Amino acid sequence: MKTILITGASRGIGAATALLASEHGFKVAVNYNNNRDAAESIVEKIRLNGGQAKAFQADVTKEEEIKRLFEQVDTDLGNLTSLVNNVGVLERQSLMENISKERLQRIFEANTLSTFLCCKEAIQRMSIKYGGVGGTIVNVSSIASRTGAPFEYIDYALSKGAIDSLTIGLSKEVANEGIRVNAVRPAFIFTDIHADGGEPNRIERIKETIPLKRGGLSSEVAEAILWLASDKSSYSTGIFLDVTGGR
């Protein structure tokens, strides 16, 4: 049985991906930072459906906690075969001229640095160069990496653009080591992240600009993530799946 680690899996896209991964036969490592109850709830749902899962607390902006996280997953669930870098944050909508250096650093630490460091730990376990059997890495980016998110989240867009660059470069570096690296770029998904940005009903405001005229569901993004994490996408690396309602 394969083991998948999903960062930020206590809610939203991460939680939906954890549930779907279990249905596809993965042992699931549910990472969370603060909301233990929510993470344990996801684990309980998986176990009630006959799957294997465990919650792991770690702040993935901190390298020492990332190392501890991966070591605990090794011990409790076995050899890691898939990593989903799902952790992502944004702050209140703002023009770029009002974004502080401190805010930009917080966004990059949570969204970009965490992804970079988790990829490093995953490679050390998956790469055939280090005695692994290969694996998959799926980075959760955003349509903001293409649009730039003007007037709202330019700092968030910057962080996701960096993830796109990492996905492309790393996919080529480790292709010969049995590791495939891909990304999903969601947008306008019904999750709590819009409330974090100060506009919980944002999708309702903009849905008429979306070709499909609606927001997306976390479960729809999870389907794309699981396809890239699974052997069904065995001839794909360095690609992006946009789950954006046509935008």
Rosetta blueprint (number, residue, H / E / L):
1 M L
2 K L
3 T E
4 I E
5 L E
6 I E
7 T L
8 G L
9 A L
10 S L
11 R L
12 G H
13 I H
14 G H
15 A H
16 A H
17 T H
18 A H
19 L H
20 L H
21 A H
22 S H
23 E H
24 H L
25 G L
26 F L
27 K E
28 V E
29 A E
30 V E
31 N E
32 Y E
33 N L
34 N L
35 N L
36 R H
37 D H
38 A H
39 A H
40 E H
41 S H
42 I H
43 V H
44 E H
45 K H
46 I H
47 R H
48 L H
49 N L
50 G L
51 G L
52 Q L
53 A E
54 K E
55 A E
56 F E
57 Q E
58 A L
59 D L
60 V L
61 T L
62 K L
63 E H
64 E H
65 E H
66 I H
67 K H
68 R H
69 L H
70 F H
71 E H
72 Q H
73 V H
74 D H
75 T H
76 D H
77 L H
78 G L
79 N L
80 L E
81 T E
82 S E
83 L E
84 V E
85 N E
86 N L
87 V L
88 G L
89 V L
90 L L
91 E L
92 R L
93 Q L
94 S L
95 L L
96 M H
97 E H
98 N H
99 I L
100 S L
101 K H
102 E H
103 R H
104 L H
105 Q H
106 R H
107 I H
108 F H
109 E H
110 A H
111 N H
112 T H
113 L H
114 S H
115 T H
116 F H
117 L H
118 C H
119 C H
120 K H
121 E H
122 A H
123 I H
124 Q H
125 R H
126 M H
127 S L
128 I H
129 K H
130 Y H
131 G L
132 G L
133 V L
134 G L
135 G E
136 T E
137 I E
138 V E
139 N E
140 V E
141 S L
142 S L
143 I L
144 A H
145 S H
146 R H
147 T H
148 G L
149 A L
150 P L
151 F L
152 E L
153 Y L
154 I H
155 D H
156 Y H
157 A H
158 L H
159 S H
160 K H
161 G H
162 A H
163 I H
164 D H
165 S H
166 L H
167 T H
168 I H
169 G H
170 L H
171 S H
172 K H
173 E H
174 V L
175 A H
176 N H
177 E H
178 G L
179 I E
180 R E
181 V E
182 N E
183 A E
184 V E
185 R E
186 P E
187 A L
188 F L
189 I E
190 F L
191 T L
192 D L
193 I H
194 H H
195 A H
196 D H
197 G L
198 G L
199 E L
200 P L
201 N L
202 R H
203 I H
204 E H
205 R H
206 I H
207 K H
208 E H
209 T H
210 I L
211 P L
212 L L
213 K L
214 R L
215 G L
216 G E
217 L L
218 S H
219 S H
220 E H
221 V H
222 A H
223 E H
224 A H
225 I H
226 L H
227 W H
228 L H
229 A H
230 S L
231 D H
232 K H
233 S H
234 S L
235 Y L
236 S L
237 T L
238 G L
239 I L
240 F E
241 L E
242 D E
243 V E
244 T L
245 G L
246 G L
247 R L
